[in-house]
Amino acid sequence: MSKTYSAIVTEEDGGFVALNPDTNVASQGDNINEALVNLKEALELYFEETAADSATSKPNATFLTTVTVQT
């Protein structure tokens, strides 16, 4: 089974950081593609580790929304 997850990519210190906001899992790479490949691997490991716990733990709710700020 496969599922698509969001990734937020930012440039930092000459490299790139990819973050999945649903799980708060992040990874980095020298370029965008490398950061995304590393994030995919990190997410696969994350889900392997949490698979055993998922039957007994309640998932955390995560929301992505916007806020308006007066400027």
Secondary structure, 3 states (H helix, E strand, C coil): CCCCCCCEEEEECCEEEEEECCCCEEEEECCHHHHHHHHHHHHHHHHHHHHHHHCCCCCCCCCCCCCCCCC
